[in-house]
Amino acid sequence: MQIKISARHGHLHENTQTVIREKAQKLVHLFERLTMIEVTVDLKDGEKWVEFLVQAEHKHDFVARESSHDLMAALDKALAKSEMQIRRYKEKIQDHRRTLSTGEAAAEVKTPQEESSEE
């Protein structure tokens, strides 16, 4: 799994890149099927933008973009958005909270005539 970090309109110190890499690595613990995480930091005009582009197997992409005057605040907000998207996707594919379809629900509900005929 690759983690790419890039900066626009400025340069990120090695320490900042290390912190970003460690935080991005947390996404892998949520969902093992991630193939690449791209983090783009835009340092233009005092407003810091952080964008996470997370790619998973089977062509699923998750995009989260946040801004703040503080780089770490923007990073944490964008990371939280990515985590939520990945959690929702993971629940969807694991189908834990599956609701019955209309046909299945109708098959399980017996009419009073069916119940009396079984006796």
N, CA and C of each residue as an Amber inpcrd file, in Angstrom:
protein
   357
   0.8430000  -1.1720000   0.0000000   0.0000000   0.0000000   0.0000000
   0.8860000   1.2320000   0.0000000   0.6010000   2.1610000  -0.9050000
   1.3930000   3.3700000  -1.0360000   0.7200000   4.5450000  -0.3490000
   1.5410000   5.4130000   0.2180000   1.0580000   6.6870000   0.7400000
   1.8820000   7.7690000   0.0570000   1.2070000   8.6130000  -0.7320000
   1.8710000   9.7050000  -1.4380000   1.4730000  11.0230000  -0.7870000
   2.4520000  11.8470000  -0.5190000   2.1970000  13.1540000   0.0820000
   2.7750000  14.2020000  -0.8570000   1.9480000  15.1710000  -1.2310000
   2.4300000  16.2430000  -2.0930000   1.9530000  17.5860000  -1.5530000
   2.6880000  18.6390000  -1.8910000   2.3590000  19.9860000  -1.4370000
   2.2630000  20.9180000  -2.6340000   1.2890000  21.8060000  -2.5880000
   1.1450000  22.8460000  -3.5950000   1.4360000  24.1870000  -2.9440000
   2.0530000  25.0630000  -3.6620000   2.3210000  26.4320000  -3.2160000
   3.1410000  26.4840000  -1.9380000   4.0590000  25.5790000  -1.7790000
   4.9250000  25.5980000  -0.6050000   5.6380000  24.2760000  -0.4370000
   6.2700000  24.1310000   0.7040000   7.0420000  22.9290000   0.9990000
   6.6660000  22.4370000   2.3940000   6.5810000  21.1280000   2.5520000
   6.3090000  20.5210000   3.8570000   7.6140000  20.0140000   4.4560000
   7.8260000  20.3050000   5.7240000   9.0050000  19.7940000   6.4110000
   8.9060000  18.2770000   6.5540000  10.0270000  17.6480000   6.7340000
  10.0760000  16.1900000   6.8800000   9.2560000  15.7310000   8.0910000
   9.2920000  16.4940000   9.1900000   8.5130000  16.1430000  10.3920000
   7.0230000  16.1660000  10.0990000   6.5790000  17.1680000   9.3500000
   5.1630000  17.2780000   8.9920000   4.7570000  16.1100000   8.0970000
   5.6100000  15.7480000   7.1590000   5.3130000  14.6180000   6.2840000
   5.2160000  13.3200000   7.0740000   6.0550000  13.1680000   8.0780000
   6.0230000  11.9680000   8.9240000   4.7030000  11.8870000   9.6890000
   4.2550000  13.0270000  10.2390000   2.9810000  13.0590000  10.9780000
   1.8290000  12.7200000  10.0480000   1.8310000  13.2960000   8.8530000
   0.7710000  13.0170000   7.8760000   0.7710000  11.5420000   7.4980000
   1.9490000  10.9690000   7.2810000   2.0560000   9.5510000   6.9180000
   1.5180000   8.6590000   8.0390000   1.8560000   8.9870000   9.2890000
   1.3680000   8.1840000  10.4270000  -0.1480000   8.2570000  10.5470000
  -0.7080000   9.4480000  10.3500000  -2.1670000   9.5850000  10.4360000
  -2.8590000   8.8640000   9.2800000  -2.2830000   8.9440000   8.0920000
  -2.8680000   8.2620000   6.9340000  -2.8090000   6.7480000   7.1110000
  -1.7920000   6.2690000   7.7970000  -1.6310000   4.8300000   8.0390000
  -2.7890000   4.2750000   8.8720000  -3.4260000   5.1230000   9.6750000
  -4.5670000   4.6800000  10.4890000  -5.7190000   4.1880000   9.6220000
  -5.8480000   4.7370000   8.4150000  -6.9260000   4.3110000   7.5220000
  -6.7690000   2.8500000   7.1230000  -5.5420000   2.3890000   7.0240000
  -5.2930000   0.9970000   6.6530000  -5.7870000   0.0560000   7.7420000
  -5.7200000   0.4880000   8.9990000  -6.2020000  -0.3480000  10.0970000
  -7.7210000  -0.4840000  10.0600000  -8.4050000   0.5200000   9.4960000
  -9.8580000   0.4480000   9.3750000 -10.2950000  -0.5350000   8.2930000
  -9.5430000  -0.5170000   7.1730000  -9.9480000  -1.2950000   6.0140000
  -8.6980000  -1.7790000   5.2940000  -8.4810000  -3.0670000   5.2670000
  -7.2450000  -3.6420000   4.7600000  -7.1460000  -3.6030000   3.2400000
  -8.2320000  -3.3900000   2.5470000  -8.2340000  -3.4650000   1.0870000
  -7.8770000  -2.1490000   0.4000000  -7.2680000  -1.2290000   1.1040000
  -6.8510000   0.0220000   0.5020000  -5.5870000  -0.2170000  -0.3170000
  -5.5260000   0.3880000  -1.4950000  -4.3650000   0.2000000  -2.3580000
  -3.4550000   1.4180000  -2.3830000  -4.0240000   2.6310000  -2.2270000
  -3.1990000   3.8290000  -2.2500000  -3.8970000   4.9740000  -1.5240000
  -3.1050000   5.7810000  -0.8430000  -3.6050000   6.9850000  -0.1860000
  -2.7630000   8.1500000  -0.6990000  -3.4300000   9.1260000  -1.2960000
  -2.7520000  10.3430000  -1.7390000  -3.2050000  11.4870000  -0.8400000
  -2.2570000  12.1840000  -0.2630000  -2.5640000  13.3420000   0.5680000
  -1.9620000  14.5570000  -0.1200000  -2.8090000  15.5210000  -0.4480000
  -2.3530000  16.7510000  -1.0820000  -2.5970000  17.9060000  -0.1270000
  -1.5520000  18.6720000   0.1220000  -1.6410000  19.8270000   1.0220000
  -1.4320000  21.0760000   0.1830000  -2.3950000  22.0070000   0.2550000
  -2.3010000  23.2680000  -0.4750000  -2.0710000  24.3820000   0.5450000
  -0.9510000  25.0670000   0.4220000  -0.5480000  26.0860000   1.4020000
  -0.7300000  27.4990000   0.8520000  -1.7420000  27.7340000   0.0770000
  -1.9220000  29.0120000  -0.6120000  -2.6200000  30.0480000   0.2690000
  -2.0330000  31.2250000   0.3580000  -2.6400000  32.4100000   0.9780000
  -3.1300000  32.2070000   2.4120000  -2.3690000  31.5630000   3.2400000
  -2.7170000  31.4400000   4.6490000  -3.7530000  30.3770000   4.9600000
  -4.6080000  30.0420000   4.0150000  -5.6150000  29.0010000   4.2120000
  -5.0080000  27.6740000   3.7910000  -5.0060000  26.7060000   4.6850000
  -4.4300000  25.3980000   4.3750000  -5.5430000  24.4400000   3.9650000
  -5.3710000  23.8140000   2.8180000  -6.3060000  22.8020000   2.3400000
  -5.6180000  21.4430000   2.3900000  -6.3400000  20.4510000   2.8630000
  -5.8310000  19.0800000   2.8720000  -6.8520000  18.2120000   2.1510000
  -6.3600000  17.4090000   1.2210000  -7.2370000  16.5190000   0.4660000
  -6.7090000  15.0960000   0.5590000  -7.5930000  14.1880000   0.9320000
  -7.2770000  12.7570000   0.9550000  -7.9690000  12.1160000  -0.2400000
  -7.2120000  11.3940000  -1.0370000  -7.7610000  10.5790000  -2.1050000
  -7.3490000   9.1470000  -1.7840000  -8.3220000   8.3450000  -1.3840000
  -8.0530000   6.9830000  -0.9420000  -8.6500000   6.0230000  -1.9610000
  -7.8180000   5.1110000  -2.4400000  -8.2730000   4.1260000  -3.4180000
  -8.3070000   2.7500000  -2.7700000  -9.4030000   2.0430000  -3.0340000
  -9.5700000   0.6930000  -2.5070000  -9.6960000  -0.2770000  -3.6780000
  -9.6040000  -1.5520000  -3.3670000  -9.7770000  -2.5750000  -4.3930000
 -11.1470000  -2.4280000  -5.0430000 -11.2610000  -2.9050000  -6.2340000
 -12.5020000  -2.9080000  -7.0030000 -12.9630000  -1.5000000  -7.3610000
 -12.0040000  -0.6180000  -7.5830000 -12.2430000   0.7190000  -8.1410000
 -13.1390000   1.5980000  -7.2720000 -12.9750000   1.5550000  -5.9880000
 -13.7010000   2.4600000  -5.1040000 -12.7480000   3.5440000  -4.6140000
 -13.1360000   4.7960000  -4.8440000 -12.3290000   5.9330000  -4.4220000
 -13.0930000   6.7380000  -3.3890000 -12.3670000   7.2110000  -2.4070000
 -12.9410000   8.0540000  -1.3650000 -12.1850000   9.3750000  -1.3930000
 -12.9120000  10.4990000  -1.4030000 -12.2910000  11.8090000  -1.4650000
 -12.7940000  12.6410000  -0.2950000 -11.8690000  13.2530000   0.4250000
 -12.2230000  14.1440000   1.5350000 -11.3290000  15.3680000   1.4380000
 -11.9340000  16.5500000   1.5120000 -11.1880000  17.7910000   1.3840000
 -11.6470000  18.7460000   2.4790000 -10.6990000  19.3060000   3.1980000
 -11.0010000  20.2340000   4.2960000 -10.0070000  21.3740000   4.3060000
 -10.4250000  22.5070000   4.8710000  -9.5300000  23.6560000   4.9790000
  -9.5910000  24.2340000   6.3830000  -8.5010000  24.8980000   6.7530000
  -8.4020000  25.5650000   8.0420000  -7.1630000  26.4570000   8.0040000
  -7.0620000  27.3580000   8.9700000  -5.8530000  28.1700000   9.0640000
  -4.7000000  27.3640000   9.6460000  -5.0340000  26.3020000  10.3730000
  -4.0260000  25.4230000  10.9600000  -3.9610000  24.1320000  10.1430000
  -2.7720000  23.7660000   9.7230000  -2.5900000  22.5850000   8.8800000
  -3.0590000  21.3140000   9.5810000  -2.7210000  21.1420000  10.8530000
  -3.0830000  19.9130000  11.5710000  -4.6000000  19.8160000  11.7770000
  -5.2610000  20.9540000  11.9690000  -6.7220000  20.9360000  12.1080000
  -7.3680000  20.4900000  10.8020000  -6.8850000  21.0230000   9.6790000
  -7.4110000  20.6200000   8.3750000  -7.1380000  19.1390000   8.1190000
  -5.9550000  18.6870000   8.5200000  -5.5910000  17.2760000   8.3530000
  -6.5320000  16.3770000   9.1460000  -6.7880000  16.7400000  10.4050000
  -7.6600000  15.9240000  11.2540000  -9.0940000  15.8960000  10.7240000
  -9.5920000  17.0310000  10.2380000 -10.9530000  17.0760000   9.6930000
 -11.0740000  16.2070000   8.4410000 -10.1060000  16.3130000   7.5420000
 -10.1390000  15.5140000   6.3110000  -9.9940000  14.0270000   6.6220000
  -9.1570000  13.7090000   7.5970000  -8.9760000  12.3150000   8.0100000
 -10.2730000  11.7490000   8.5900000 -10.9710000  12.5570000   9.3850000
 -12.2440000  12.1170000   9.9650000 -13.2770000  11.8460000   8.8710000
 -13.3040000  12.6930000   7.8570000 -14.2290000  12.4630000   6.7410000
 -13.9020000  11.1650000   6.0100000 -12.6170000  10.9440000   5.7640000
 -12.2010000   9.7100000   5.0840000 -12.5650000   8.4850000   5.9160000
 -12.3130000   8.5490000   7.2200000 -12.6560000   7.4290000   8.1010000
 -14.1420000   7.1160000   8.0290000 -14.9800000   8.1510000   8.0380000
 -16.4310000   7.9370000   7.9990000 -16.8440000   7.2950000   6.6720000
 -16.2850000   7.7700000   5.5760000 -16.6160000   7.1870000   4.2750000
 -16.1970000   5.7190000   4.2080000 -15.0320000   5.4130000   4.7170000
 -14.5320000   4.0300000   4.6770000 -15.3630000   3.1390000   5.5900000
 -15.7290000   3.6420000   6.7620000 -16.5740000   2.8470000   7.6760000
 -17.9260000   2.5340000   7.0410000 -18.5440000   3.5400000   6.4100000
 -19.8350000   3.3090000   5.7540000 -19.7020000   2.2790000   4.6370000
 -18.6540000   2.4130000   3.8490000 -18.4400000   1.4650000   2.7500000
 -18.2120000   0.0610000   3.2930000 -17.4290000  -0.0520000   4.3410000
 -17.1240000  -1.3600000   4.9230000 -18.3980000  -2.0150000   5.4640000
 -19.2390000  -1.2410000   6.1370000 -20.5150000  -1.7800000   6.6340000
 -21.3910000  -2.2340000   5.4750000 -21.3760000  -1.4520000   4.4090000
 -22.2050000  -1.7840000   3.2540000 -21.7780000  -3.1040000   2.6260000
 -20.4740000  -3.3020000   2.4620000 -20.0420000  -4.5420000   1.8070000
 -20.1110000  -5.7420000   2.7420000 -20.0030000  -5.5160000   4.0430000
 -20.1300000  -6.6260000   4.9770000 -21.5840000  -6.9610000   5.2510000
 -22.4780000  -6.0100000   4.9710000 -23.9220000  -6.2340000   5.0540000
 -24.3640000  -6.6610000   6.4440000 -23.8160000  -6.0340000   7.4920000
 -24.1950000  -6.3820000   8.8560000 -25.6320000  -5.9780000   9.1840000
 -26.0090000  -4.8080000   8.7340000 -27.3390000  -4.3070000   9.0960000
 -28.3090000  -4.5230000   7.9470000 -28.3630000  -5.7050000   7.4520000
 -29.1720000  -6.0130000   6.2810000 -30.6460000  -5.9830000   6.6360000
 -31.4220000  -5.2740000   5.8230000 -32.8700000  -5.2780000   5.9870000
 -33.4530000  -6.2330000   4.9530000 -34.5550000  -6.8160000   5.2910000
 -35.1880000  -7.7600000   4.3770000 -35.7890000  -7.0320000   3.1910000
 -35.7220000  -7.6430000   2.0350000 -36.3770000  -7.0740000   0.8700000
 -37.8880000  -7.2730000   1.0200000 -38.6480000  -6.6200000   0.2010000
 -40.1090000  -6.7140000   0.2900000 -40.5800000  -8.1450000   0.1030000
 -39.9920000  -8.8560000  -0.8420000 -40.3830000 -10.2450000  -1.0900000
 -40.0580000 -11.1590000   0.0770000 -38.8930000 -10.9650000   0.6900000
 -38.5100000 -11.7910000   1.8330000 -39.3940000 -11.5000000   3.0390000
 -39.7220000 -10.2290000   3.2400000 -40.5770000  -9.8560000   4.3670000
 -41.9750000 -10.4370000   4.1820000 -42.4870000 -10.4320000   2.9570000
 -43.8110000 -10.9880000   2.6820000 -43.8190000 -12.4960000   2.8870000
 -42.7270000 -13.1600000   2.5720000 -42.6590000 -14.6110000   2.7270000
 -42.6430000 -15.0080000   4.1990000 -42.0790000 -14.1630000   5.0460000
 -42.0050000 -14.4900000   6.4690000 -43.2880000 -14.1730000   7.2280000
 -44.0980000 -13.2720000   6.7100000 -45.3560000 -12.9090000   7.3660000
 -46.4450000 -13.8220000   6.8310000 -47.0870000 -14.5380000   7.7310000
 -48.1320000 -15.4710000   7.3090000 -49.4970000 -14.8340000   7.5240000
 -50.3810000 -15.0610000   6.6190000 -51.7420000 -14.5560000   6.7390000
 -52.4970000 -15.4530000   7.7100000 -53.5970000 -14.9550000   8.2910000
 -54.3880000 -15.8050000   9.2160000 -54.9010000 -17.0770000   8.5630000
 -55.2040000 -17.0450000   7.2570000 -55.6680000 -18.2480000   6.5790000
 -54.5760000 -19.3110000   6.5290000 -53.3120000 -18.8970000   6.2860000
 -52.1980000 -19.8480000   6.2310000 -51.9640000 -20.4840000   7.5920000
 -52.0830000 -19.6850000   8.6680000 -51.8420000 -20.2070000   9.9960000
 -52.9110000 -21.2270000  10.3840000 -54.1720000 -20.9840000  10.0240000
 -55.2380000 -21.9390000  10.3790000 -55.1420000 -23.2070000   9.5400000
 -54.6280000 -23.1370000   8.3200000 -54.5190000 -24.3240000   7.4840000
 -53.3940000 -25.2320000   7.9430000 -52.4250000 -24.6930000   8.6850000
 -51.3110000 -25.5160000   9.1620000 -51.7140000 -26.3640000  10.3740000
 -52.7770000 -25.9960000  11.0510000 -53.1810000 -26.7150000  12.2750000
 -53.9250000 -27.9590000  12.0100000
